[in-house]
């Protein structure tokens, strides 16, 4: 039986593996399947799977979207209103899989600060990752902002560089003309892990 759905979680939890969404979506569509992406870790601030070819995106609103760990919920975003979307709604509403108004308000409250929180998460994460990468007692650091991460090049390509993606910021405010922050590991000079760029 041919596949009907290809599921991508990128960055994956907990190893932060990176998947090339556009590549997977192209192959899924060529096989007649949908491509859905779990975008919980990156959020729409850092990554837009629909723009990369995915047919649908899911988020755990309990995590970054809500931001305060005081609400449980999920979000499904579809590329278009089609028969599948209508069928999903037919299952969702009578089945009771809808948020109560207060939970909806809590998620909206969290969305107001999402860009600022993702900036802080990212700036802190790259500092911690860089510190750990240099520490002699640490064998490996799994963080896509470090240039030696196997998914670094894919992440750099698909994580919204036009918005000045924060994941590669390294604590430096100066940006190159292309929009990428200095110190991202893709720029000249020192890498995000602190060593000279190869």
N, C-alpha and C positions, 0 to 999 in steps of 0.2 A: 504494500500500500504506500503510495507516495506521501511525503510529508505535506501537511497543510499549514504548519506554522513553524517558523524558526524563531527561537527565543534567545535573546542576547541580554546579558547583564554586564554592563560596562560603565565604570570600573566595577569589577566583581567584588563581592564581599566574602571573605575578609582579605584576600591576597592582592587586591587591586590590579587584577589582570585587565588588560585593555584589548578590546575587540574592535576591529575596523567595521563600523556599522554600515558604511556605504558598500563595502565589499560583500558583506554578508547579505545585505538587502538585495543587491544585484543578483546574487546567486539564488536566493530564495525566490525572487520574482521569476527568474529564468526557469525554475522548477515548478512554478505555479503555486508557490506558497506565500503566505504572509510573513512579514518580519516584524516582530514586536521587541521593544527594548525596555528593560527595567532601568530607569534613569534615576533611581532613588539617591545614589551616592553623589552623582554629578549635579543633579537638579537642572532646571532650565537655565540657570545662571551660567553654568559652565558648558553645557552640552545640549544641543537641539537635535535629537534623533530624527524627527520628522523631516527636517531640512536635509538630513543625510540619507534619506530614502526609506526609513522605517514606516510601516503602515500604522503602528500604534505604539504608545508609550504608557508605561505604568510607573507610578510613584507610590511609595509608602508615605502617606502624609503624616504618619506618626513621627517620622524622623525629621529631616531638614525642613520640609515644608511647614509643619506645625511649629517646630523649633523649640518647644518647651517641654516635650515629653508628657503632656497632660491630655492628649487626645489620641484616639485610635481611628485611623481612616486610611482610605486608599483612593487613588485617582487613576482613571483610564482616559487617555486622550487618543482619539482616532483621527486619521488624516482626512477622512471624508464621511459624510452622512450617507451610508449605503445600507444594503440589506443586513449586513453583519451588525452595523451600529444599531439599527432598529431592533434586531433580534436580541442584542445585548440589553437594550433598554427594556424590552418585554420581559426579560428574565429578572433584571435588577429591581424594577419598581414593585411588581407583585411579590417578589421574594423578600422584600424588605431591606435590600442591601443599599440603603441610602442613609446619608448622615442626618442626624437630628439637627435642628437649627443651631443649638448652642455649640455643638461640635464643629459645624460649618463656620461659625463665627470665630472659634478658636484657631482654625486653620487660616482663615483670612487674616487674623491678627498676626500669625506667624509669617505670612507672605509679605507683610509690610516691611519686615526687617530682613528678609531672605538675602538680598544682595549684600547687605552689610555683614551679615553673619557668615556668608560664604567667603567673603573677602578675609575676614578674621580667621576662619577655619583654615583657609588656604595659606595665608601668610604664616600662621603658627605652625602648620603641618610641614611646610617646606623648611622652616628653621629647625624643627625637631629632626626631620629626616636628614638634613645636612649634618647636624651634630652627630647623629647616630652613625651615619655613613663614615665619618672620620674617626669614630671611637674604636680603639683596638679590640675591645671585648665584644663587638657586634659583628656577626658573620655576614648578615645580609639585611638590607633595608628595602622593603617592597613599596616604593613610592614613585608614581609615574613622572613626577617633576624632576627626578634625578636622571641625568643623561644616560646612566648605565642601566636603567630599568628597561626590560625588553619591549615594553609598550610605549616608551617615551616619544618616539617619532610619530606614532599613530595619534597619541593623545595631543601632541603639539599641533597636529593637523586638524583634528576634529573638535577640539575644545575652544571654540569661539575666539580665535586670536584677534578678530576685529574689535572685540570688546575688551581686549587686554586681559586675557585670562589670568586669574590670580594664582593658579596652581603653581606657576613657574616664577613667582615674583622674587623669592629669595630675600625679601625684606628691603629691596632697593626700589626707590620710587621712579628712577629714570627709565624712560622707555625708548626703545629704538624706533626709527621712523615707521617700521612695519607694524608697530603696535605691541610687539612682544617686549616684556620687561627685560632690562639688562640683568644678567645673572641667571637666565633661565636654563643655561646649559646649551642652548642653541646659539647663544650670542657669543661674540669673542670674549676672551678673558677667562675668568674662573668659572668653573661649573657649579651647579647647584649643590653638589656634594663637597665643594670647597677646594677641590684640586684643580690644577690647570686643565683647560680643555684640550683634548687630544687633537 
